[in-house]
Amino acid sequence: MTYWTDAPGRSDPESRGLRATRTIASAYRLDALQIVYLETLQAVVALASRVAPSAVAVTQGHGLRVDDLLATLVTEAGLHHLDFVVHLAAPVPAAETLAVVRCTLDGLFGHPGPADWDDVTWALVGTGRQLLGPRERAALGADADRLPLLA
């Protein structure tokens, strides 16, 4: 969880890294960007399959177990997938992906999120992508002020 609690960008109050990433991404057509990310994903999975899940990989100033790094990448991909499709009539991430996002959010929260919320709702509310309404605030109680757990 330390990767998320000391997330990249928190020491960059002007969001230079985020702006640079968005600028670089905007230079690509979507299909070309998808190819770059798919190639990167394939390389990560191939390398991860060759080491023990408990091996440590260093990224963005953090040492993460390989299994935790993969969960981190799945969480990021799942949330960004939601960013793309949440307002469209398009499929949400796979149930397995959303389960990893839920597990990450539950870990950051310190206990499970509301059991009656589906994984998409918890992902959107837990990351501040959906504003808290009266029902969500009531379900979360005092924990509502702890959100978003990550952005």
N, C-alpha and C positions, 0 to 999 in steps of 0.2 A: 504493500500500500504506500510505501514511502515515495515511489515514483509519482503517484498522484498527489500526495500531500505536499510534495516539493516539485510540482509539475514544471516542465520546461515553460519558460515564459514568465514565471512569477518573479524572477529577478530581472525582468526586462519590462519595466513599467511603460515604456513607449511602444511595446509590442513589435519591435523591429523584426524579430524572428517570424512572427505570425504574418506580418505585412510582406516580408520577403517571400515566404511560402506562397501566399496568395498571388503575389505578382508573378512568380515563376509559373504557377499553375495556370494563370490566365493567359500565358503565352502559348499554351497548347490547345488544340482542339480536343474535345472530350474523348473521342475515340483514341487519339494518340496518348492522352494522359492515362486512359484505362490500360493501354498496353504497357506503359512504363510501370504502373503500379502492379499489374499482373506479373510482369517479369520480376519485379522486386519481391513480391509475395512468393513466387515459385523459388527464388533463390533462398529466402529465409526458411521456408519449409524444408527445402533440400538440406540446408546446413543444420537445421534443428534436428532433423532425423538422424544425423550422424553423431550426435553428442547426447550425453545423459541429460534427462530433464533437470537434474540438480546442478548441472554445470552452470557457471556464472558467465553471463555476457555483459559487457559494458556498453551502455548507450546513454547519450545525453547526460553524462556525469553520474549515472547510476549503475551499480552492479545489480543485475537481476538474474535470478535463476532462469534457465531457458524456458521452463514451463510458464513462469510468471511473465516473461517477455512475450511469449506467444499469446497469453491471455490479455496482455496490455494491447497488443496489436489488434486482436479480435475486438476488444472493447472500442478502440479508436475507430476501426473500420465500421463496426456496427453503428456507432453514434453518427459518423459522417454519412453512412447510408441513410439513416433516418433524416439527417439534415436535407438530403436530396429529395426524399420521397414523401415526407410527412404531410405536405399539402397537395400531393398529387394522387391520382388514382393508380398508384404503382405499388408493387409488393414491398412490404417491410423486410428487414433482414430475417434470415432463417431463425427458427426457434432456438437452435443450438447457439447461435450468435447472441441472441437476446438473453439467453440463460447466462452466458459469460458476462454480459453487461450487468445483469441483475446481481450476479455474484460479486462483481467489482464494486458496485454501488453499495451493496449490503456490507461489504468489508469496510468501506469508507465510512458508512453510517454507524458501524459498530453493532448493528443488529439488523435483522431482515426488515426491508421496507414493508409497507402495508400488503398483507397477503391477498386482499381482495383487488389489488391493482394488477392488471396484466403487465407483462414485461415492457411493452411499448410505453404505457403510461408511466411506469416507474423510471424508465430511461429518460423520457422527456421531462418529467417533473424533477427527478433527481439531479439532472444536469442543467436545470434552468431554461430548457428549451420550451417549456410550457409553464406559464405563470400559475402560481398557486391561487386557486379559487377558495371560497369558503369551505367546500367539501374536503378539498385536499388539506387545508389548514386544520380542519377538525380531525381528520384521520391521522395527521402527523403530530398534533398537539404541540408541545414546546419544541419538538425537533424541527418544526417547519422553518424556524429561523436559522437552521444550520445549512439550508440549501442555498445555492446549488452545491453539490458535493464536488463537482468538477465541471468545467465549462467546455 
